[in-house]
Amino acid sequence: MMQSKANNIKQYLNELPDDRKEAISIVRQTILENFPDGYDEVLNWGMITYEVPLETYPNTYNGKPLMYAALASQKNHMSVYLTGYYMSPNVRDKFEKAYKNSGKRFDAGKSCIRFKKVDDLPLELLGKTIASLDVNEFIEIVEK
């Protein structure tokens, strides 16, 4: 699956093959359990996104909400995007070190972690990373 044409998260999940639906659902639950207040979970850019509402921070370069994190099923893998961790060198370095120490294979792009199955991810670390930046801290990082 490339970019989804779904209109909501339920549709997005329902269009996934069963194995990916299960993996994405588990990662999504981990994110939601650790989700700081102030972000919204929506379907945007063809994936499940966790973003700063425009009511909270309207001054974005493209008029769209700031994306803190996202979850997507791509053609050859699934991805969790951690924009917040990517934008903060301190958080990114701690995350990458802890990820590598977890014994899991670290397969990352600029702001995404690629995985083929949920067992490829250190879910506890993912949850801690999601919880690590509240909305105001994330906005401060963006403004720098």
C-alpha positions as CSV (number, residue, x, y, z in Angstrom):
1,M,0.0,0.0,0.0
2,M,1.3,3.4,-0.9
3,Q,-0.6,6.5,0.3
4,S,-4.0,5.7,1.7
5,K,-7.2,7.3,0.2
6,A,-9.1,6.6,3.5
7,N,-11.1,9.4,5.1
8,N,-10.7,8.3,8.7
9,I,-8.5,6.1,10.9
10,K,-11.0,3.2,10.9
11,Q,-11.1,3.1,7.1
12,Y,-7.3,3.3,7.0
13,L,-7.0,0.3,9.3
14,N,-9.7,-1.7,7.5
15,E,-7.9,-1.3,4.1
16,L,-4.7,-2.9,5.5
17,P,-3.9,-6.6,5.1
18,D,-4.6,-8.5,8.4
19,D,-0.9,-8.8,9.4
20,R,-0.3,-5.1,8.9
21,K,-3.6,-4.1,10.5
22,E,-2.5,-6.0,13.6
23,A,1.0,-4.5,13.7
24,I,-0.2,-1.0,13.0
25,S,-2.9,-1.4,15.7
26,I,-0.4,-2.5,18.3
27,V,2.0,0.3,17.6
28,R,-1.0,2.8,17.5
29,Q,-2.1,1.5,20.9
30,T,1.4,2.0,22.3
31,I,1.4,5.6,21.0
32,L,-2.0,6.3,22.4
33,E,-1.1,5.0,25.8
34,N,1.8,7.4,26.0
35,F,0.4,10.3,24.1
36,P,0.9,13.7,25.8
37,D,-2.1,16.0,26.1
38,G,-2.5,18.6,23.5
39,Y,-1.9,16.6,20.3
40,D,-4.6,15.3,18.1
41,E,-4.7,11.8,16.4
42,V,-6.1,12.3,12.9
43,L,-5.7,10.9,9.4
44,N,-3.5,13.3,7.4
45,W,-1.1,13.0,4.5
46,G,-2.5,9.5,3.9
47,M,-1.4,8.1,7.3
48,I,-2.3,8.2,11.0
49,T,-0.8,11.4,12.4
50,Y,-0.3,12.9,15.8
51,E,-0.2,16.6,15.4
52,V,-0.4,20.0,17.1
53,P,-3.9,21.4,16.3
54,L,-3.9,24.7,14.3
55,E,-5.9,26.2,17.2
56,T,-2.8,25.7,19.4
57,Y,-0.2,26.7,16.8
58,P,-1.5,28.3,13.6
59,N,1.7,29.8,12.4
60,T,3.0,26.9,10.3
61,Y,4.9,27.4,7.1
62,N,2.3,25.4,5.0
63,G,-0.9,26.2,6.9
64,K,-1.1,22.6,8.1
65,P,-0.8,21.3,11.7
66,L,2.7,20.5,13.0
67,M,3.2,16.7,12.8
68,Y,4.7,15.3,16.0
69,A,4.5,11.7,15.0
70,A,2.9,9.4,12.4
71,L,2.2,5.8,11.6
72,A,2.0,4.4,8.1
73,S,1.9,1.3,6.0
74,Q,4.2,1.8,3.0
75,K,4.7,-0.5,0.0
76,N,7.6,-2.5,1.4
77,H,7.4,-1.8,5.2
78,M,5.6,0.0,7.9
79,S,6.9,3.2,9.4
80,V,6.6,5.2,12.6
81,Y,7.6,8.8,12.0
82,L,9.0,10.6,15.0
83,T,9.3,14.2,13.9
84,G,9.7,15.3,17.5
85,Y,12.7,13.1,18.2
86,Y,14.3,14.0,14.9
87,M,14.1,17.7,15.6
88,S,15.7,17.4,19.0
89,P,19.3,16.1,18.8
90,N,19.4,15.2,22.5
91,V,16.2,13.2,22.3
92,R,17.3,11.6,19.0
93,D,20.7,10.5,20.3
94,K,19.2,9.0,23.5
95,F,16.5,7.2,21.4
96,E,19.0,5.8,18.9
97,K,21.4,4.6,21.6
98,A,18.6,2.9,23.6
99,Y,17.1,1.4,20.4
100,K,20.4,-0.1,19.4
101,N,20.9,-1.4,23.0
102,S,17.5,-3.1,22.8
103,G,18.9,-5.7,20.5
104,K,16.3,-4.8,17.8
105,R,17.5,-3.9,14.3
106,F,17.6,-0.2,13.9
107,D,16.3,0.6,10.4
108,A,15.7,4.4,10.2
109,G,15.4,7.2,7.7
110,K,15.6,10.9,8.6
111,S,12.6,10.9,10.9
112,C,11.1,7.4,10.4
113,I,11.7,4.0,11.9
114,R,10.9,1.2,9.4
115,F,9.7,-2.1,10.5
116,K,8.3,-5.3,8.8
117,K,6.6,-6.7,12.0
118,V,5.8,-5.3,15.4
119,D,8.4,-7.5,17.0
120,D,11.0,-5.4,15.2
121,L,10.2,-2.4,17.5
122,P,11.1,-1.8,21.1
123,L,7.6,-0.8,22.0
124,E,8.5,0.4,25.5
125,L,11.1,2.8,24.1
126,L,8.7,4.0,21.5
127,G,6.2,4.8,24.2
128,K,8.7,6.7,26.3
129,T,9.8,8.6,23.3
130,I,6.3,9.6,22.3
131,A,5.7,10.7,25.9
132,S,9.0,12.7,26.1
133,L,7.9,16.0,24.4
134,D,4.7,17.8,25.5
135,V,3.1,20.2,23.0
136,N,4.8,23.3,24.4
137,E,8.3,21.7,24.3
138,F,7.7,20.6,20.7
139,I,6.6,24.0,19.6
140,E,9.7,25.5,21.3
141,I,11.9,23.2,19.3
142,V,10.0,24.0,16.0
143,E,10.4,27.7,16.7
144,K,14.2,27.3,17.1
